[in-house]
Amino acid sequence: MDELQLALVLATISPAIGGVLIRGEKGTAKSTAVRALTEILPPVDVVPGCRFSCDPDHPDAGCPDGPHSDERAVRPARLVELPVGATEDRVLGSLHLEKALTEGVTAYEPGLLAAAHRGLLYVDEVNLLHDHLVDVLLDAAAMGRATVERDGVSVTHPARFVLVGTMNPEEGELRPQLLDRFGLTVDVVASRDPAVRVEVMRARLGYEADPEGFVVRYDGPQRELAERIVKARDLLSEVILTDGALRQIAEICAAFDVDGMRADLVTARTAVAHAAWSGRTVVEVEDVRAAAKLALPHRRRRNPFDTPGLDEQALEEAIRNSTPDDDPDGDGPGSGGDDRGREEPTADADPELSANNGGPASADPRGEQGGEPAGPGDAADRADGPHRADRPSDSDGPGGADPRGRAGAGADDRGLSDPAGGDSDKQAGVAPVGDVVGSSEPYRARLLSVQAAGVGVAGRRSRAITDVGRVVGDRPRVGREMGRLHLLSTIRSAAPYQQVRGRRGAGLRVRPADVRLAVREGREGNLVLFCVDASGSMGTKKRMGEVKTAIVSLLLDAYQRRDTVGLVTFAGAAATVALPPTGSVETAVRRLESLPTGGRTPLAEGLLQAAEVLRIAAIRDPRRRPLLVLVTDGRATHGDNAFARARQAAGWLAQGGIATVVVDCEPRRGVRLGLAGELAGALGAEYLDLGDVAAGNLVRTVMDRKVA
């Protein structure tokens, strides 16, 4: 909790750091710590009546509530929570299009981003956030503004905020672009020390027994903490980030082989904030050390299945090897030497050097620059020189470095979303397409999808009617339902009744029944359930290794397409649900790596178990359509009439309309029985040989077989 509290405090002292991501197991007070932060933050000066919390000293010229009066008011710091299931209109705000059509006025209802301006935006379970909301957050965080555009009507307003997210890694990792947008990250785990756990229980039970008395007991220390934050904000503009400290930060980031320049910039800003928090006016080694521990762990992932983290021993070695060149005695800043070993600014030094290098460029205690608070990834501010560590460079924008090693967000993490030949085979951790059978490295897998367009959850795999995508039609609005208006259809619906409704002026007479919403077709995310034969019939250890590599390649594809995955294995006399449906592809990989093999082949039991998993999943998430991937050589050796029972189970799955692909693991050499192909026919499934899983830019479609 000490690192968590420090990260939150530093992000509030210098909002330019870019927010905090809190990773940890359930029950570790992640959300409690974030919500408590508002109690120690200083109040905010606002223009009375402005829904966008404009600063009375520097009101936003384009504010929808402007022009503003000279009056001012004070309100407490605000923590705005963004629910995982929020709609885009709830996040961005919405336009009252009926008024726009009838009265010709722009009536805008602010969303959560407007409420979070100059405050904190908190996303619990941020790793479960829908992709289209992630895009909205990225745009606002990068530009410092939110824009709502609906059929030619546009509204924009400032939206600078400190982004704070919590997540449980067991439920899936973050989309890489959003992961890199967080300035700092902290891993929180419950203490295994009984004494610490006793203190936690005693404090919690004491609060429940007497909440008011508990708050009074900690009122003094909490006030001291709040005053210290205000002092640190005031001191921030006076902190000096020397050339030696900059060189040290650059060498540490280079030693850890992080991608892009964002890590260097965030580390520099954090070091300056830590110095201000410690009451110092010069950045020292201890500040750089603390900053690196918070800013680098989540930027070291080389492929999607790597676990974020930082080797502290390696960090100490990097710090020792990065002694500033201007300190020949090795007594760097903060090392305990006298002041002669510390670089001091000269009279002709860059006047911006006073660490406006790590935070806002003014002494405003609210951490504001140019009238607006510094927000995460402020793309409007550009670095003026080598010492301007407080201002994001071009690498902080949407086209910045991707933590998986690709050059910019233009490629982002869509993986295979361009089947016509978009992505290179040189992604981190992905072997080039070619003779991949026998390779131990994951490779690019074919796109397997459900052909028939249903109604699904927005994703990147199969065609479906979703909330985002191209417009393919319209439908009536139900009640006061929110959604994207189909403008032409709405006008066409209202036009025949204008004379009857007494229209005399220029505006249309539109009734609620006239409103038509757009129907959009995009891509959906599927539940990809792997049903894997782990019996002795899979052959040698080498063959099973090839099978695991193929499955990992398919899991990598599922990760890039934001699918839910599950794993069923069968061997011996029964089938086992190795992993229930989850968003954590990383967990599936770990379960697969430890998969034992051997024994007979209960193929029928495996298919029945897969059917049961899909049945339960359909109840829990009916909008997510399933895709079953059966990995087997087709042999069935457990029980009487083993293969006949397997064919019968396959027929039941086919009748249920389950889209399926069979990956045949039977060796190509020697006598081939072709049982997997026969089973694919009974399933109504697409058939692939193990060597055909890798397909470069080819696209294979799994036919959605339906029984008439």
SEZAKOL-753479 format. One record per residue (C-alpha): residue in three letters; x, y, z. Coordinates in pm, whole numbers. Example, Ala and Ser with C-alpha at 12.3 -4.5 7.8 and 13.67 -1.06 7.14 Angstrom:
BEGIN
R loza     px     py     pz
R  ALA   1230   -450    780
R  SER   1367   -106    714
This chain:
BEGIN
R loza     px     py     pz
R  MET      0      0      0
R  ASP    293    238     50
R  GLU    379    233   -321
R  LEU     11    269   -413
R  GLN    -34    573   -189
R  LEU    288    727   -322
R  ALA    183    678   -685
R  LEU   -157    840   -627
R  VAL     -3   1134   -444
R  LEU    260   1196   -712
R  ALA     -4   1185   -988
R  THR   -206   1451   -808
R  ILE     99   1669   -743
R  SER    192   1660  -1113
R  PRO   -107   1563  -1332
R  ALA    127   1564  -1633
R  ILE    255   1227  -1513
R  GLY    -52   1072  -1672
R  GLY   -241    879  -1407
R  VAL   -204    552  -1221
R  LEU   -290    190  -1302
R  ILE   -342    -31   -998
R  ARG   -310   -405  -1057
R  GLY   -383   -658   -787
R  GLU   -574   -953   -659
R  LYS   -926   -914   -528
R  GLY   -980   -782   -177
R  THR   -670   -562   -154
R  ALA   -846   -224   -105
R  LYS   -759    -93   -451
R  SER  -1088     90   -496
R  THR  -1093    204   -133
R  ALA   -757    378   -171
R  VAL   -865    558   -491
R  ARG  -1195    681   -348
R  ALA  -1020    805    -34
R  LEU   -790   1024   -244
R  THR  -1050   1299   -286
R  GLU  -1052   1358     91
R  ILE   -696   1493     83
R  LEU   -703   1689   -242
R  PRO   -730   2069   -233
R  PRO  -1055   2233   -348
R  VAL  -1096   2371   -701
R  ASP  -1189   2726   -803
R  VAL  -1467   2720  -1065
R  VAL  -1703   2955  -1248
R  PRO  -2048   2934  -1083
R  GLY  -2299   2754  -1302
R  CYS  -2041   2622  -1550
R  ARG  -2104   2253  -1606
R  PHE  -1745   2208  -1722
R  SER  -1568   2347  -1412
R  CYS  -1387   2625  -1598
R  ASP  -1113   2808  -1407
R  PRO  -1238   3163  -1333
R  ASP   -886   3299  -1391
R  HIS   -851   3131  -1730
R  PRO  -1195   3026  -1861
R  ASP  -1203   2814  -2175
R  ALA  -1287   3027  -2477
R  GLY  -1475   2743  -2644
R  CYS  -1674   2633  -2339
R  PRO  -2037   2552  -2436
R  ASP  -2153   2740  -2122
R  GLY  -1953   3053  -2206
R  PRO  -1908   3343  -2203
R  HIS  -1852   3345  -1828
R  SER  -1896   3610  -1565
R  ASP  -1621   3725  -1328
R  GLU  -1777   3544  -1036
R  ARG  -1600   3251   -873
R  ALA  -1686   2966   -644
R  VAL  -1503   2683   -474
R  ARG  -1598   2316   -484
R  PRO  -1429   2002   -349
R  ALA  -1204   1796   -572
R  ARG  -1412   1557   -779
R  LEU  -1369   1186   -841
R  VAL  -1579   1068  -1136
R  GLU  -1631    694  -1179
R  LEU  -1668    550  -1528
R  PRO  -1873    229  -1518
R  VAL  -1749    -58  -1734
R  GLY  -2090    -86  -1900
R  ALA  -2129    286  -1976
R  THR  -2239    388  -2324
R  GLU  -2043    627  -2543
R  ASP  -2311    893  -2503
R  ARG  -2287    863  -2125
R  VAL  -1909    912  -2141
R  LEU  -1887   1186  -2404
R  GLY  -2225   1346  -2354
R  SER  -2516   1366  -2594
R  LEU  -2680   1616  -2824
R  HIS  -3055   1676  -2816
R  LEU  -3111   1624  -3188
R  GLU  -3487   1676  -3170
R  LYS  -3423   2035  -3056
R  ALA  -3158   2074  -3324
R  LEU  -3410   1972  -3591
R  THR  -3709   2164  -3459
R  GLU  -3554   2475  -3303
R  GLY  -3214   2494  -3472
R  VAL  -3031   2509  -3137
R  THR  -2751   2291  -3003
R  ALA  -2860   2145  -2669
R  TYR  -2573   1950  -2516
R  GLU  -2593   1724  -2213
R  PRO  -2242   1684  -2065
R  GLY  -2104   1337  -1999
R  LEU  -1859   1189  -1754
R  LEU  -1555   1342  -1923
R  ALA  -1694   1690  -1863
R  ALA  -1755   1608  -1499
R  ALA  -1397   1477  -1464
R  HIS  -1235   1792  -1605
R  ARG   -974   1922  -1357
R  GLY  -1029   1617  -1141
R  LEU   -989   1240  -1132
R  LEU  -1146    991  -1370
R  TYR  -1164    647  -1208
R  VAL  -1232    325  -1400
R  ASP  -1279     15  -1186
R  GLU  -1203   -309  -1372
R  VAL  -1051    -98  -1648
R  ASN   -931   -411  -1830
R  LEU  -1295   -503  -1896
R  LEU  -1375   -171  -2063
R  HIS  -1521   -197  -2413
R  ASP  -1287   -106  -2696
R  HIS  -1496    185  -2824
R  LEU  -1484    345  -2478
R  VAL  -1110    289  -2469
R  ASP  -1085    485  -2795
R  VAL  -1286    769  -2641
R  LEU  -1057    779  -2337
R  LEU   -743    770  -2549
R  ASP   -862   1059  -2765
R  ALA   -957   1273  -2465
R  ALA   -638   1190  -2274
R  ALA   -419   1271  -2574
R  MET   -591   1593  -2681
R  GLY   -715   1727  -2348
R  ARG  -1056   1787  -2506
R  ALA  -1370   1587  -2571
R  THR  -1565   1624  -2894
R  VAL  -1918   1509  -2967
R  GLU  -2024   1495  -3331
R  ARG  -2366   1381  -3445
R  ASP  -2481   1426  -3803
R  GLY  -2316   1761  -3865
R  VAL  -2369   1900  -3514
R  SER  -2047   1931  -3313
R  VAL  -1963   2035  -2956
R  THR  -1618   2040  -2795
R  HIS  -1508   2113  -2440
R  PRO  -1191   2076  -2226
R  ALA  -1142   1739  -2058
R  ARG   -812   1723  -1871
R  PHE   -810   1467  -1595
R  VAL   -592   1229  -1399
R  LEU   -680    880  -1519
R  VAL   -685    617  -1242
R  GLY   -774    255  -1313
R  THR   -787    -64  -1111
R  MET   -784   -419  -1245
R  ASN   -745   -783  -1151
R  PRO   -497   -941  -1398
R  GLU   -677  -1275  -1367
R  GLU   -966  -1124  -1564
R  GLY   -751  -1024  -1860
R  GLU   -485   -770  -1949
R  LEU   -533   -419  -2076
R  ARG   -530   -316  -2438
R  PRO   -166   -210  -2496
R  GLN   -245    146  -2604
R  LEU   -438    219  -2286
R  LEU   -175     41  -2076
R  ASP     95    269  -2210
R  ARG   -122    576  -2151
R  PHE   -108    526  -1773
R  GLY    196    707  -1639
R  LEU    252    488  -1334
R  THR    159    135  -1235
R  VAL    151    -42   -899
R  ASP    103   -411   -818
R  VAL    -86   -460   -493
R  VAL    -87   -789   -303
R  ALA   -219   -873     41
R  SER     47   -901    309
R  ARG    134  -1252    427
R  ASP    252  -1114    761
R  PRO     -8  -1209   1027
R  ALA     68   -894   1226
R  VAL    -14   -672    930
R  ARG   -333   -863    857
R  VAL   -439   -824   1221
R  GLU   -392   -448   1196
R  VAL   -604   -436    881
R  MET   -885   -630   1048
R  ARG   -865   -419   1364
R  ALA   -889    -97   1164
R  ARG  -1178   -218    952
R  LEU  -1378   -351   1245
R  GLY  -1307    -31   1439
R  TYR  -1445    177   1154
R  GLU  -1760    -36   1127
R  ALA  -1821     -8   1504
R  ASP  -1780    373   1517
R  PRO  -1739    541   1176
R  GLU  -1752    899   1309
R  GLY  -1505    835   1590
R  PHE  -1270    657   1348
R  VAL  -1270    955   1111
R  VAL  -1205   1199   1397
R  ARG   -912    988   1517
R  TYR   -735   1023   1180
R  ASP   -841   1379   1108
R  GLY   -510   1532   1219
R  PRO   -278   1310   1011
R  GLN   -510   1348    712
R  ARG   -498   1728    732
R  GLU   -118   1714    749
R  LEU   -113   1497    438
R  ALA   -340   1737    250
R  GLU   -122   2035    346
R  ARG    190   1848    233
R  ILE     34   1790   -111
R  VAL    -42   2162   -146
R  LYS    315   2252    -48
R  ALA    454   2000   -297
R  ARG    242   2151   -576
R  ASP    372   2496   -491
R  LEU    732   2369   -484
R  LEU    703   2177   -811
R  SER    794   2471  -1034
R  GLU   1113   2533   -837
R  VAL   1255   2181   -863
R  ILE   1566   2158  -1083
R  LEU   1611   1860  -1314
R  THR   1980   1866  -1397
R  ASP   2144   1740  -1714
R  GLY   2304   1466  -1507
R  ALA   1966   1346  -1381
R  LEU   1825   1354  -1735
R  ARG   2119   1147  -1858
R  GLN   2070    902  -1574
R  ILE   1701    860  -1655
R  ALA   1778    806  -2024
R  GLU   2043    543  -1948
R  ILE   1812    355  -1711
R  CYS   1531    346  -1968
R  ALA   1776    233  -2236
R  ALA   1913    -38  -2005
R  PHE   1562   -178  -1959
R  ASP   1504   -166  -2336
R  VAL   1171     15  -2313
R  ASP    997    123  -2631
R  GLY    964    483  -2737
R  MET   1026    797  -2533
R  ARG    718    806  -2312
R  ALA    895    606  -2038
R  ASP   1176    862  -2021
R  LEU    936   1155  -2005
R  VAL    712   1000  -1741
R  THR   1011    898  -1530
R  ALA   1146   1253  -1544
R  ARG    814   1408  -1444
R  THR    770   1158  -1164
R  ALA   1122   1219  -1032
R  VAL   1051   1594  -1016
R  ALA    719   1534   -837
R  HIS    892   1299   -591
R  ALA   1155   1562   -517
R  ALA    882   1820   -449
R  TRP    699   1570   -230
R  SER   1023   1517    -35
R  GLY   1074   1892      4
R  ARG   1381   1912   -223
R  THR   1454   2158   -500
R  VAL   1699   1937   -692
R  VAL   1623   1590   -829
R  GLU   1843   1329   -663
R  VAL   1917    961   -721
R  GLU   1650    858   -473
R  ASP   1389   1046   -676
R  VAL   1499    875   -997
R  ARG   1490    536   -825
R  ALA   1137    588   -692
R  ALA   1020    716  -1031
R  ALA   1164    421  -1224
R  LYS    995    169   -992
R  LEU    657    321  -1076
R  ALA    700    425  -1440
R  LEU    880    129  -1602
R  PRO    723   -207  -1499
R  HIS    429   -198  -1743
R  ARG    645    -78  -2033
R  ARG    875   -380  -2048
R  ARG    634   -631  -2207
R  ARG    782   -771  -2526
R  ASN    477   -976  -2626
R  PRO    116  -1001  -2501
R  PHE    187  -1297  -2271
R  ASP    472  -1135  -2078
R  THR    397  -1042  -1719
R  PRO    463   -677  -1633
R  GLY    723   -628  -1364
R  LEU   1059   -480  -1274
R  ASP   1365   -655  -1134
R  GLU   1477   -426   -853
R  GLN   1825   -577   -853
R  ALA   1856   -495  -1222
R  LEU   1732   -143  -1145
R  GLU   2000    -92   -881
R  GLU   2263   -215  -1125
R  ALA   2134     25  -1392
R  ILE   2148    313  -1143
R  ARG   2508    227  -1050
R  ASN   2605    208  -1416
R  SER   2437    540  -1495
R  THR   2628    773  -1263
R  PRO   2598   1121  -1419
R  ASP   2899   1218  -1630
R  ASP   2921   1553  -1453
R  ASP   2993   1370  -1125
R  PRO   3335   1203  -1178
R  ASP   3366   1098   -815
R  GLY   3053    886   -837
R  ASP   2878   1099   -576
R  GLY   2567   1167   -780
R  PRO   2282   1379   -660
R  GLY   2154   1244   -335
R  SER   2448   1008   -284
R  GLY   2558   1172     34
R  GLY   2849   1375   -112
R  ASP   2886   1746    -69
R  ASP   2730   2003   -296
R  ARG   3041   2026   -514
R  GLY   2939   1701   -687
R  ARG   2600   1838   -775
R  GLU   2531   2024  -1095
R  GLU   2390   2369  -1038
R  PRO   2217   2577  -1306
R  THR   2425   2855  -1455
R  ALA   2319   3209  -1524
R  ASP   2285   3142  -1896
R  ALA   2112   2809  -1851
R  ASP   1777   2744  -2011
R  PRO   1530   2949  -1803
R  GLU   1278   2668  -1843
R  LEU   1515   2429  -1663
R  SER   1352   2482  -1328
R  ALA   1144   2172  -1346
R  ASN    882   2298  -1517
R  ASN   1089   2003  -1642
R  GLY    871   1759  -1461
R  GLY    542   1928  -1397
R  PRO    322   2221  -1490
R  ALA    497   2538  -1600
R  SER    344   2763  -1338
R  ALA    341   2787   -963
R  ASP    -36   2756   -954
R  PRO   -114   2516   -665
R  ARG   -375   2348   -879
R  GLY   -101   2229  -1112
R  GLU   -228   2427  -1410
R  GLN    -53   2566  -1711
R  GLY   -194   2828  -1942
R  GLY   -520   2830  -1749
R  GLU   -587   2457  -1784
R  PRO   -469   2172  -1564
R  ALA   -207   1948  -1715
R  GLY   -369   1620  -1811
R  PRO   -241   1283  -1921
R  GLY    -82   1287  -2263
R  ASP   -143   1656  -2338
R  ALA    -74   1660  -2709
R  ALA   -128   2033  -2732
R  ASP    192   2103  -2539
R  ARG    518   2041  -2717
R  ALA    868   2015  -2581
R  ASP   1053   2344  -2625
R  GLY   1396   2204  -2554
R  PRO   1591   1913  -2413
R  HIS   1501   2008  -2055
R  ARG   1124   2039  -2092
R  ALA   1029   1713  -1927
R  ASP    690   1844  -1821
R  ARG    555   1862  -2172
R  PRO    472   1549  -2368
R  SER    651   1511  -2696
R  ASP    497   1382  -3014
R  SER    544   1034  -2874
R  ASP    272   1110  -2621
R  GLY      2   1143  -2882
R  PRO   -220    871  -3025
R  GLY     56    776  -3265
R  GLY    307    717  -2986
R  ALA    514    410  -2920
R  ASP    326     89  -2865
R  PRO    449   -120  -2569
R  ARG    467   -430  -2786
R  GLY    729   -282  -3011
R  ARG    535   -154  -3310
R  ALA    593    190  -3447
R  GLY    288    385  -3348
R  ALA    -77    352  -3278
R  GLY   -163    349  -3644
R  ALA   -105    -23  -3630
R  ASP   -238    -39  -3271
R  ASP   -326   -383  -3139
R  ARG   -577   -484  -3398
R  GLY   -347   -763  -3502
R  LEU   -512   -929  -3798
R  SER   -793   -683  -3845
R  ASP   -672   -617  -4199
R  PRO   -683   -965  -4356
R  ALA   -586   -825  -4692
R  GLY   -231   -783  -4578
R  GLY   -197   -523  -4307
R  ASP     39   -640  -4036
R  SER    394   -759  -4063
R  ASP    493  -1103  -3940
R  LYS    762   -938  -3732
R  GLN    544   -869  -3432
R  ALA    713   -925  -3101
R  GLY    704  -1290  -3009
R  VAL    553  -1406  -3339
R  ALA    749  -1627  -3576
R  PRO    735  -1552  -3951
R  VAL    484  -1751  -4150
R  GLY    638  -2039  -4337
R  ASP    726  -2390  -4231
R  VAL    593  -2336  -3880
R  VAL    517  -2699  -3790
R  GLY    784  -2793  -3540
R  SER    843  -2431  -3439
R  SER    828  -2351  -3069
R  GLU    747  -1983  -3133
R  PRO    388  -1861  -3181
R  TYR    303  -1763  -3537
R  ARG     28  -1574  -3714
R  ALA   -287  -1783  -3712
R  ARG   -573  -1790  -3960
R  LEU   -875  -1579  -3886
R  LEU  -1155  -1813  -3781
R  SER  -1495  -1647  -3765
R  VAL  -1868  -1706  -3767
R  GLN  -2004  -1609  -4108
R  ALA  -2366  -1523  -4034
R  ALA  -2397  -1171  -3894
R  GLY  -2580  -1187  -3564
R  VAL  -2619   -939  -3280
R  GLY  -2300   -947  -3078
R  VAL  -2057   -770  -2848
R  ALA  -1828   -521  -3022
R  GLY  -1494   -681  -3102
R  ARG  -1273   -773  -3398
R  ARG  -1356  -1122  -3514
R  SER  -1694  -1198  -3677
R  ARG  -1942   -979  -3862
R  ALA  -2227   -869  -3636
R  ILE  -2477   -595  -3560
R  THR  -2300   -391  -3291
R  ASP  -2287    -41  -3142
R  VAL  -2007     66  -3375
R  GLY  -1941     12  -3744
R  ARG  -2089    111  -4079
R  VAL  -2455    203  -4106
R  VAL  -2660    -69  -4278
R  GLY  -3015     38  -4193
R  ASP  -3240    201  -3937
R  ARG  -3494    106  -3673
R  PRO  -3754    282  -3455
R  ARG  -3643    411  -3117
R  VAL  -3787    232  -2816
R  GLY  -3901    477  -2547
R  ARG  -3623    723  -2456
R  GLU  -3353    485  -2578
R  MET  -3013    644  -2639
R  GLY  -2831    575  -2963
R  ARG  -2696    717  -3287
R  LEU  -2966    894  -3486
R  HIS  -3028    800  -3848
R  LEU  -3089   1156  -3962
R  LEU  -3217   1093  -4316
R  SER  -3463    825  -4204
R  THR  -3588   1048  -3922
R  ILE  -3654   1336  -4162
R  ARG  -3818   1097  -4410
R  SER  -4043    966  -4132
R  ALA  -4149   1312  -4016
R  ALA  -4179   1484  -4356
R  PRO  -4527   1359  -4462
R  TYR  -4691   1502  -4149
R  GLN  -4557   1858  -4150
R  GLN  -4873   2019  -4287
R  VAL  -5100   1823  -4054
R  ARG  -4882   1925  -3758
R  GLY  -4916   2291  -3851
R  ARG  -4561   2363  -3961
R  ARG  -4524   2725  -4068
R  GLY  -4157   2812  -4007
R  ALA  -3823   2665  -4106
R  GLY  -3798   2399  -3835
R  LEU  -3935   2047  -3868
R  ARG  -4216   1927  -3648
R  VAL  -4063   1607  -3513
R  ARG  -4241   1371  -3276
R  PRO  -4071   1100  -3068
R  ALA  -4230    835  -3288
R  ASP  -4048    979  -3591
R  VAL  -3701    918  -3452
R  ARG  -3505    641  -3622
R  LEU  -3179    501  -3486
R  ALA  -2897    375  -3705
R  VAL  -2834      2  -3734
R  ARG  -2461    -62  -3757
R  GLU  -2266   -362  -3869
R  GLY  -1916   -407  -3733
R  ARG  -1711   -684  -3580
R  GLU  -1795   -880  -3270
R  GLY  -1587  -1055  -3008
R  ASN  -1659  -1425  -2967
R  LEU  -1622  -1686  -2699
R  VAL  -1346  -1905  -2841
R  LEU  -1360  -2237  -2656
R  PHE  -1066  -2471  -2710
R  CYS  -1141  -2841  -2665
R  VAL   -801  -3013  -2660
R  ASP   -713  -3382  -2680
R  ALA   -445  -3443  -2414
R  SER   -444  -3823  -2437
R  GLY   -161  -4057  -2527
R  SER   -288  -4082  -2885
R  MET   -145  -3737  -2951
R  GLY    188  -3914  -2996
R  THR    535  -3794  -2908
R  LYS    639  -3504  -2688
R  LYS    748  -3319  -3001
R  ARG    403  -3355  -3157
R  MET    232  -3229  -2844
R  GLY    471  -2934  -2844
R  GLU    360  -2849  -3197
R  VAL     -3  -2871  -3087
R  LYS     58  -2637  -2793
R  THR    238  -2389  -3019
R  ALA    -57  -2390  -3259
R  ILE   -302  -2329  -2974
R  VAL    -87  -2049  -2831
R  SER    -87  -1891  -3177
R  LEU   -466  -1905  -3185
R  LEU   -476  -1763  -2831
R  LEU   -254  -1477  -2944
R  ASP   -504  -1407  -3221
R  ALA   -787  -1419  -2965
R  TYR   -596  -1173  -2745
R  GLN   -557   -927  -3031
R  ARG   -925   -953  -3118
R  ARG  -1039   -910  -2756
R  ASP  -1220  -1241  -2741
R  THR  -1324  -1438  -2436
R  VAL  -1151  -1776  -2422
R  GLY  -1201  -2107  -2242
R  LEU  -1017  -2438  -2229
R  VAL  -1154  -2793  -2202
R  THR   -915  -3089  -2203
R  PHE   -989  -3459  -2224
R  ALA   -766  -3756  -2141
R  GLY   -792  -4082  -1949
R  ALA  -1156  -4139  -1858
R  ALA  -1297  -3785  -1834
R  ALA  -1295  -3428  -1960
R  THR  -1188  -3132  -1748
R  VAL  -1271  -2763  -1765
R  ALA   -913  -2638  -1736
R  LEU  -1027  -2277  -1767
R  PRO  -1386  -2146  -1761
R  PRO  -1462  -1867  -2011
R  THR  -1253  -1563  -1921
R  GLY  -1100  -1253  -2071
R  SER   -756  -1354  -1945
R  VAL   -582  -1511  -2241
R  GLU   -261  -1510  -2037
R  THR   -418  -1750  -1785
R  ALA   -517  -1982  -2070
R  VAL   -156  -1988  -2191
R  ARG    -30  -2075  -1843
R  ARG   -285  -2356  -1807
R  LEU   -189  -2489  -2149
R  GLU    182  -2489  -2068
R  SER    124  -2707  -1763
R  LEU   -116  -2942  -1942
R  PRO    -39  -3310  -1862
R  THR    -81  -3570  -2136
R  GLY   -131  -3947  -2153
R  GLY   -397  -4216  -2119
R  ARG   -696  -4308  -2331
R  THR   -905  -4069  -2540
R  PRO  -1255  -3987  -2406
R  LEU  -1353  -3789  -2716
R  ALA  -1729  -3806  -2656
R  GLU  -1686  -3683  -2299
R  GLY  -1477  -3392  -2424
R  LEU  -1743  -3283  -2671
R  LEU  -2021  -3313  -2412
R  GLN  -1820  -3112  -2161
R  ALA  -1761  -2843  -2423
R  ALA  -2134  -2833  -2497
R  GLU  -2210  -2785  -2126
R  VAL  -1958  -2500  -2097
R  LEU  -2113  -2327  -2397
R  ARG  -2465  -2375  -2257
R  ILE  -2375  -2203  -1929
R  ALA  -2183  -1928  -2110
R  ALA  -2488  -1853  -2328
R  ILE  -2696  -1795  -2014
R  ARG  -2439  -1560  -1862
R  ASP  -2359  -1366  -2178
R  PRO  -2622  -1432  -2446
R  ARG  -2484  -1167  -2685
R  ARG  -2142  -1330  -2718
R  ARG  -2158  -1599  -2985
R  PRO  -1938  -1907  -2943
R  LEU  -1669  -2053  -3166
R  LEU  -1558  -2405  -3075
R  VAL  -1204  -2510  -3173
R  LEU  -1160  -2887  -3139
R  VAL   -795  -2997  -3142
R  THR   -771  -3374  -3188
R  ASP   -652  -3657  -3412
R  GLY  -1007  -3794  -3416
R  ARG   -933  -4113  -3225
R  ALA  -1171  -4224  -2949
R  THR  -1054  -4509  -2725
R  HIS  -1242  -4476  -2395
R  GLY  -1552  -4687  -2331
R  ASP  -1775  -4895  -2555
R  ASN  -1854  -4768  -2904
R  ALA  -1624  -4475  -2836
R  PHE  -1621  -4321  -3184
R  ALA  -1993  -4376  -3239
R  ARG  -2068  -4192  -2916
R  ALA  -1834  -3913  -3026
R  ARG  -2023  -3881  -3357
R  GLN  -2349  -3866  -3165
R  ALA  -2217  -3586  -2939
R  ALA  -2094  -3405  -3251
R  GLY  -2441  -3425  -3400
R  TRP  -2590  -3262  -3089
R  LEU  -2344  -2973  -3117
R  ALA  -2429  -2932  -3487
R  GLN  -2800  -2921  -3406
R  GLY  -2730  -2645  -3156
R  GLY  -2586  -2430  -3435
R  ILE  -2241  -2408  -3276
R  ALA  -1980  -2277  -3522
R  THR  -1686  -2519  -3500
R  VAL  -1344  -2577  -3648
R  VAL  -1159  -2908  -3618
R  VAL   -779  -2897  -3612
R  ASP   -647  -3240  -3715
R  CYS   -336  -3338  -3518
R  GLU   -285  -3676  -3687
R  PRO     75  -3707  -3813
R  ARG    116  -3657  -4186
R  ARG    358  -3945  -4219
R  GLY    249  -4307  -4205
R  VAL   -104  -4439  -4222
R  ARG   -369  -4172  -4173
R  LEU   -713  -4282  -4052
R  GLY   -887  -3954  -4134
R  LEU  -1108  -3973  -3825
R  ALA  -1082  -3600  -3754
R  GLY  -1217  -3520  -4099
R  GLU  -1508  -3759  -4045
R  LEU  -1579  -3593  -3711
R  ALA  -1571  -3249  -3878
R  GLY  -1843  -3368  -4114
R  ALA  -2063  -3476  -3822
R  LEU  -2007  -3139  -3654
R  GLY  -2075  -2942  -3971
R  ALA  -1737  -2787  -3899
R  GLU  -1450  -2637  -4092
R  TYR  -1157  -2879  -4115
R  LEU   -793  -2771  -4081
R  ASP   -476  -2973  -4067
R  LEU   -242  -2870  -3787
R  GLY      0  -2729  -4044
R  ASP   -276  -2511  -4190
R  VAL   -330  -2312  -3871
R  ALA    -67  -2064  -3987
R  ALA   -194  -1875  -4288
R  GLY    -30  -1536  -4311
R  ASN   -293  -1302  -4445
R  LEU   -538  -1570  -4561
R  VAL   -884  -1569  -4409
R  ARG  -1084  -1882  -4336
R  THR  -1449  -1858  -4247
R  VAL  -1626  -2111  -4030
R  MET  -1972  -2161  -4174
R  ASP  -2249  -2107  -3925
R  ARG  -2447  -2427  -3990
R  LYS  -2810  -2407  -3893
R  VAL  -3062  -2689  -3898
R  ALA  -3365  -2604  -4105
